[in-house]
Structures are given as C-alpha cells and as structure tokens.
Amino acid sequence: MDEMLIAIEVAYANDEQQVLVALNMPTGTTAEQAIQASGLLSRFPEITATDLKVGIFGSVCKLDQLLRQADRVEIYRPLIHDPKEARRQRAVKV
C-alpha cells in the first residue's frame, strides 16, 4: 500500500541568500526529519544540528513537532544583537 505523502518546505536564509527546499515526505514526519532530508545541514556548515532553533511559519516549535500538509519549517540563525539591548543603546543616544 502506498504511504501518504505531505508536501512541505524547509527554509533557511543567511546574509547572502535565501533557500527554500520543497519536499514530499511521509505523514508523521517531524521537523528534524524534514531538515535532515532537505540537505541544508550539509549545504550550510554554519547550521549546527545540535543547536537548531526552528519554527513553522514564524512560530517556534520543537524538533519533534509533527508536520502537516503545506507546513514550512524555518531554520533560525542566532541573533547577533539582542533587540532589547539595541533599543536601550539607541534610547541612551537620544
């Protein structure tokens, strides 16, 4: 019997480019499995598998989150500057 597939996307962006990988994965696939299948971990060595921060359409989720049809898994980069601290520093300059 054929396994049910869902169409999903895995997204990553760095300073130079944005990449969106479309995949057809079996029902019951987790965010982590989709990221592994996307090939982005080997394509972008700056992404560390042990320290992944991910979300689905802008909402942070865990790596074991089950995916649904048309989900977009987003791999987040660490913040370079803390937004709260940056606002404080701008306020001091004014």
N, C-alpha and C positions, 0 to 999 in steps of 0.2 A: 504494500500500500504506500502511496506517495505521502511524504511528510509535508505538512502545511508550512509554507514559507511566508515570511513577512518582509516587506520592503522597508529598509531603514537606511539612515545615513549616519556617517561619522564625520565630524568636523573638527578641524584644528587650524589655528592661524598663528603666525609669528610676525615679526616686523616686515618680512619680505613678501609673504604670500599667505593666501587662504586656500585650504584644501578641503574638499567635500567628497567623500567616498560613498557611493551608493552600493548597498549590499542587499542580497536576498538571503535571509537567514531563517533557520527553523524556528517555529513557535517555541517559546521557552528560552530563547537566547537572552543572556544577561548583557549589560553594558560592557563589562570587561571582555566577554567573548567577542562582541562586535568590534571592540577596539583592537583586539588581537588579530581578528580576521581582516581588518582594514589595511594592515601593513604600515600604518602610520608610526608605530613604535620603532620600526627599523628605518623608516624614511627620515625620521626626525630624531636623532640621538639625544637631543635635549629633553625629550619626554622620558621621564623615568617611570617605569611600570610600578615601582614600589611607592611612589608618591603622587599617584594620579588624583587629580580633582576633576570630577566630571559632572555634567548635568544633562538634562533633557529639555530642550527648548528654553534654556535660561534658568531652569530650576535645578539646584544642586541635588544630586542623588548619589546613592552608594553604588559601588561597582557590581553588586549582586542584584541590582534592580532589573526586573524582567522587562523586556521591551515589547512594545505593541506596534502594530502596523503604522508606518509613516513616522515613527519616532526619529528624532535627530539627536544623536549622542554628541555632546560637545566636550572636548578636552580643554581644560582651562590651564593657562600658564600662571605661575605665581606672580603676585603683584610686585612690581619694582618699588613702588612708593605706596605707603599706607595712605588712602584717601583722606582719612580723618586728620592725620598729621600734616598733610599737604594743605588742607583748609586752614588749620591752625597757623601754619607758617605764612600763608597769604594774608590772614587776618592781622598778624603782627606787623606786616609791612605797610598796612594801610594807615 
